[in-house]
């Protein structure tokens, strides 16, 4: 998986509010990765960061989900644009 040179990977907690990203990698222990995949944050999934400074409100697959700063810092995304 080679990221685009124009959209360097960043942590979900660093994605600006209102921006859309694509999940590139899940870090953390296996249990955490399984839990967030079950919530819809699988690799290549599109996610929109709605807002927040922790907990962060994200929209994935039409559902809004709140994530702690610790959880959002374990999800690597590539920014695609703004809503």
KEVOFI-78880 format. One line per 2 residues: for each residue x, y, z of N, C-alpha, C, O. Coordinates in steps of 0.02 Angstrom, whole numbers, padded with zeros to 5 digits. Layout:
! residues N
X,Y,Z,X,Y,Z,X,Y,Z,X,Y,Z | ...
This chain:
! residues 83
00042,-00058,00000,00000,00000,00000,00045,00061,00000,00076,00077,00050 | 00047,00097,-00056,00088,00156,-00063,00043,00218,-00061,00000,00226,-00104
00053,00261,-00010,00011,00320,-00006,00028,00370,-00061,00084,00372,-00086 | -00021,00411,-00079,-00011,00463,-00128,00037,00515,-00100,00032,00532,-00041
00084,00542,-00141,00129,00593,-00116,00094,00658,-00099,00121,00699,-00062 | 00034,00668,-00126,-00004,00729,-00112,-00047,00724,-00050,-00067,00775,-00023
-00061,00665,-00027,-00102,00654,00032,-00065,00609,00080,-00080,00549,00084 | -00017,00636,00117,00021,00593,00163,-00025,00565,00217,-00073,00598,00238
-00010,00505,00241,-00051,00476,00294,-00047,00518,00358,00005,00548,00373 | -00102,00519,00394,-00105,00554,00458,-00150,00514,00505,-00187,00470,00483
-00147,00531,00568,-00191,00499,00616,-00261,00529,00611,-00268,00588,00595 | -00311,00490,00625,-00380,00514,00622,-00390,00574,00668,-00428,00619,00651
-00356,00576,00724,-00363,00633,00770,-00335,00697,00740,-00352,00752,00763 | -00292,00692,00689,-00262,00751,00656,-00303,00774,00595,-00291,00829,00570
-00349,00734,00573,-00391,00752,00515,-00434,00812,00534,-00466,00812,00587 | -00435,00864,00492,-00476,00923,00510,-00551,00907,00512,-00574,00863,00476
-00587,00943,00554,-00659,00934,00557,-00690,00951,00490,-00671,01000,00459 | -00736,00909,00468,-00768,00918,00403,-00732,00884,00346,-00758,00883,00290
-00674,00857,00359,-00635,00824,00306,-00653,00750,00301,-00673,00719,00350 | -00644,00724,00241,-00655,00653,00229,-00587,00619,00220,-00541,00648,00192
-00583,00559,00243,-00522,00520,00235,-00538,00448,00220,-00595,00425,00225 | -00486,00411,00202,-00492,00340,00190,-00446,00305,00240,-00387,00323,00246
-00472,00256,00275,-00432,00219,00323,-00378,00180,00286,-00393,00143,00239 | -00316,00190,00306,-00260,00156,00275,-00232,00100,00319,-00209,00049,00293
-00233,00111,00384,-00202,00061,00429,-00231,00068,00498,-00247,00124,00520 | -00238,00013,00532,-00258,00012,00603,-00198,-00010,00643,-00167,-00061,00628
-00181,00029,00693,-00125,00010,00737,-00154,-00008,00805,-00213,00002,00817 | -00113,-00032,00848,-00138,-00053,00914,-00142,-00128,00918,-00124,-00164,00872
-00167,-00152,00975,-00170,-00224,00985,-00226,-00255,00943,-00269,-00220,00917 | -00223,-00320,00937,-00270,-00356,00894,-00342,-00346,00917,-00387,-00342,00875
-00354,-00343,00981,-00422,-00333,01007,-00451,-00266,00986,-00509,-00262,00966 | -00410,-00214,00991,-00432,-00148,00970,-00448,-00147,00895,-00501,-00123,00874
-00403,-00175,00855,-00413,-00176,00782,-00477,-00213,00764,-00514,-00191,00720 | -00490,-00268,00797,-00551,-00306,00783,-00613,-00266,00802,-00662,-00265,00765
-00611,-00232,00860,-00668,-00192,00883,-00684,-00136,00834,-00742,-00126,00816 | -00633,-00098,00811,-00648,-00042,00766,-00668,-00067,00697,-00707,-00033,00662
-00643,-00124,00676,-00667,-00154,00612,-00741,-00170,00618,-00779,-00159,00571 | -00762,-00198,00674,-00832,-00215,00685,-00876,-00153,00687,-00935,-00156,00671
-00847,-00095,00706,-00885,-00032,00707,-00887,00000,00638,-00922,00049,00627 | -00849,-00028,00590,-00850,-00002,00522,-00786,00031,00498,-00783,00052,00441
-00735,00036,00541,-00673,00069,00523,-00622,00020,00493,-00565,00017,00516 | -00642,-00018,00444,-00597,-00064,00411,-00552,-00027,00362,-00566,00029,00342
-00497,-00059,00343,-00451,-00030,00294,-00489,-00015,00230,-00530,-00055,00207 | -00475,00043,00199,-00505,00068,00137,-00574,00098,00147,-00606,00118,00098
-00600,00100,00208,-00665,00129,00222,-00660,00206,00221,-00611,00234,00245 | -00711,00239,00194,-00714,00312,00195,-00743,00335,00261,-00792,00307,00285
-00712,00386,00291,-00735,00412,00355,-00734,00488,00351,-00688,00518,00321 | -00784,00520,00380,-00786,00593,00384,-00781,00612,00457,-00819,00587,00499
-00735,00656,00473,-00730,00681,00542,-00778,00739,00548,-00766,00792,00519 | -00831,00729,00585,-00883,00780,00593,-00859,00836,00639,-00872,00894,00625
-00824,00819,00692,-00798,00870,00737,-00777,00841,00803,-00774,00780,00812 | -00761,00886,00848,-00741,00867,00915,-00666,00873,00926,-00627,00873,00878
-00648,00879,00989,-00578,00882,01009,-00561,00822,01054,-00510,00823,01089 | -00601,00772,01052,-00592,00714,01095,-00645,00715,01149,-00638,00754,01196
-00697,00675,01144,-00705,00624,01092,-00720,00656,01024,-00750,00709,01018 | -00698,00621,00973,-00708,00642,00904,-00771,00609,00876,-00782,00550,00887
-00811,00648,00841,-00871,00621,00808,-00853,00607,00736,-00832,00653,00700 | -00860,00545,00714,-00844,00525,00646,-00905,00492,00615,-00945,00460,00650
-00911,00500,00551,-00965,00466,00515,-00934,00414,00469,-00891,00429,00429 | -00957,00353,00477,-00933,00297,00437,-00993,00255,00418,-01033,00236,00461
-01000,00240,00354,-01056,00200,00329,-01123,00227,00351,-01168,00189,00367 | -01130,00294,00353,-01194,00325,00370,-01209,00328,00444,-01263,00350,00464
-01162,00307,00486,-01173,00307,00558,-01122,00352,00592,-01063,00350,00575 | -01144,00391,00640,-01098,00433,00679,-01075,00395,00740,-01114,00365,00777
-01009,00397,00749,-00978,00360,00804,-00930,00406,00840,-00892,00443,00808 | -00930,00405,00907,-00883,00444,00947,-00822,00401,00963,-00829,00343,00985
-00763,00429,00953,-00701,00395,00969,-00660,00437,01017,-00657,00498,01010 | -00628,00405,01064,-00582,00440,01109,-00520,00461,01070,-00507,00437,01015
-00482,00506,01100,-00419,00528,01068,-00372,00469,01060,-00339,00462,01008 | -00369,00426,01110,-00325,00367,01106,-00345,00321,01048,-00302,00296,01012
-00410,00310,01039,-00433,00267,00984,-00419,00301,00916,-00396,00268,00870 | -00434,00366,00911,-00424,00401,00847,-00350,00405,00829,-00333,00411,00770
-00306,00401,00878,-00234,00405,00864,-00207,00337,00842,-00148,00331,00825 | -00248,00286,00841,-00228,00219,00817,-00256,00204,00747,-00248,00148,00722
-00288,00253,00717,-00318,00243,00650,-00282,00291,00602,-00287,00352,00609 | -00247,00262,00554,-00209,00302,00504,-00253,00312,00443,-00280,00264,00416
-00260,00375,00422,-00303,00391,00365,-00264,00431,00313,-00210,00459,00327 | -00292,00433,00254,-00267,00476,00200,-00323,00527,00187,-00379,00507,00172
-00308,00592,00192,-00360,00642,00182,-00379,00646,00109,-00335,00647,00065 | -00444,00648,00096,-00469,00650,00027,-00500,00717,00010,-00496,00738,-00048
-00528,00752,00055,-00560,00816,00041,-00605,00837,00097,-00605,00808,00151 | -00645,00889,00083,-00693,00914,00133,-00763,00902,00108,-00774,00898,00048
-00810,00897,00154,-00881,00888,00137,-00910,00950,00108,-00969,00951,00091
